[in-house]
Amino acid sequence: MIAVFVVGLGLWASFNSLASGITAGAAVRADSQRKTLRHKETGIVKQILVKEGQQVRAGQPLLLFNDVEARAAVDVLQNQYDTLLAQNARYTAEALGRTSLELPPELTARMGEAGVATIIRDQQFLFTTRQQLFQSQSAVLMQRIEQQETQIQGAQAQLDSIVEQQRLTEEELSGYRKLNEQGFAPKTLILRYERSLAELGGRRGQLNADIARLRQQMGETRLQLASLRNERATQSAEGLRDSQTKLSDVIPRLTTARQTLASTVVRAPVDGYVFNLTQFTVGGVVGGGEVMMDVVPTGTPLTVTATIKPEDVDEVRVGMPAKVKLTGLNQRFSDSLDAEVSVVSADRFTDEKNGTAYYKVDLRILPTELRKLKKGVELTPGMPAQALIVTGERSVMSYLISPITETLEDAFREQ
């Protein structure tokens, strides 16, 4: 029975073959399209929210930087911006002669914020105070103009009365002069009427002077009122121009500060996997432009990159078949995946850690092979693997007796 088993095993080993080739360590990597995340400015790491190989969603926070300075800068500039907006609204209302302050929706929507409420209250107080002062000064001048108009009207009425008196007196005087010539009226009566006319003429001249003076005063008062209005309009226009100039300066600075604050939260640009994470220490300093991590988009073509010894590179050709074993998975539930050589590096690389030389070989896993993966398992960048690049086939028997034949060959060479 044992003899039959041995003979059968020998026949099986002689007629069945196994793939022979070059074994190499490997890892899954993304072909391209990876999103490299760099920090724009130097910052201190506050919190690391992901780990190598983790799947993330677009917009998901990945890493937080200390934001104390950035937030303080935004708060200062935001306060300046809000104040200028409110001032701009106040100066506009004053320039247009409005009786109430109309604030922009951008401010009214945030009236619940303490800082914004204070700004609005201050500008409302200034608007009301300045409006009351202007109205009070205007009312005084307008009342003075009304009084002057009344005085002019009174003087004009007196003047009209005197003119009428002069006319009547002159008629009477003319009649008495005729009577005097005939001897029927005394000279003293003529003189009395002439004296009355002289007095009326004097009063008429005084009233004309009073009316002229009152009209001049009223003109001056009107000029004061116009000057008051022009001064208010000029102040409002200058204030509006100044606030708009300052706004044009603050807006880009605030935009930059907001961008800086937003950059303290590093977010995933796309759905994908975190790869090449370089930050592992809370409190660590990241320089401006320094790479923090890569995010490989979901669905990006993946390649298995193997590293082979320099002495093996001559045996490897593009198109050669290969076997890939994903060592990061449970070996009981993962089969070898068929692949083929897609790229052989032209240059030799050197491991920076140990100085070992190697070549890179890219292996493309055949699409149909991905069905062998356990349900829910996906290839992800950085996943470790073991590769066998098939260079030929050998019988099982040759594998079994190769140690013996190699020993004999060495023995004969020594002889």
Secondary structure by P-SEA (a helix, b strand, c coil): caaaaaaaaaaaaacbbbbbbbbbbbbbbbcccbbbbbbccbbbbccccccccccccccccccccccaaaaaaaaaaaaaaaaaaaaaaaaaaaaacccbbbbcaaaaaacccaaaaaaaaaaaaaaaaaaaaaaaaaaaaaaaaaaaaaaaaaaaaaaaaaaaaaaaaaaaaaaaaaaaaaccccaaaaaaaaaaaaaaaaaaaaaaaaaaaaaaaaaaaaaaaaaaaaaaaaaaaaaaaaaaaaaaaaaaaaaaaaaaaaacbbbcccbbbbccccccccccccccccccbbbbccccbbbbbbbbcccccccccccccbbbbccccccccccbbbbbbcccccbbbbcccccccbbbbbbbccccccccccccccccccccbbbbbccccccaaaaaaaaaaaaaaaaaaac
